[in-house]
Amino acid sequence: MTATQTVLIMYIQLVTDIHTQEVISLNLIFSAHSSAPLYEQLEAQLKAAILKGELTQGSLLPSIRSMARELKISIITVKRAYDDLESQGFLETTPGKGTYVAVRNAERLREAALSQLEEKLGELIAEAQALGLTRAQFSDITKTLFDLHEQGR
């Protein structure tokens, strides 16, 4: 992304089953203004697609090189996202065969994601308290941001 690009929206098609040639489309959105690096943005969006069932258990993901070429980002960026998702139990890599959405208990994956969310929220609450925000003020900010996010802003 160049400095003048603020948001890069990529529409990619994934062949998720090599036997049936099932193809799904994912919209991946990258923001140059996000405080999160590109690998975290990719990781979060793939994780969300898995948790929503858009990428189902056993679905084949593009190779690291193919995904990097398609998204026009560094191979290292994609590798970092895949590695992080694999360490969290969302992906499995079989050498010579590819990277797949892990065949796991969906509820366990959801619980792991909720645990990570609770940890992040705990950090944000500590920051809010350090700033002197009350529970009501923090709740109002959270509600407003949640509403804006639902509206796509």
Secondary structure, DSSP 8 states (H G I E B T S, - for coil): --TT--EEEEEEEEEEETTTTEEEEEEEEEETT-SS-HHHHHHHHHHHHHHHTSS-TT-EE--HHHHHHHHT--HHHHHHHHHHHHHTTSEEEETTTEEEE----HHHHHHHHHHHHHHHHHHHHHHHHHTT--HHHHHHHHHHHHHHHHTT-
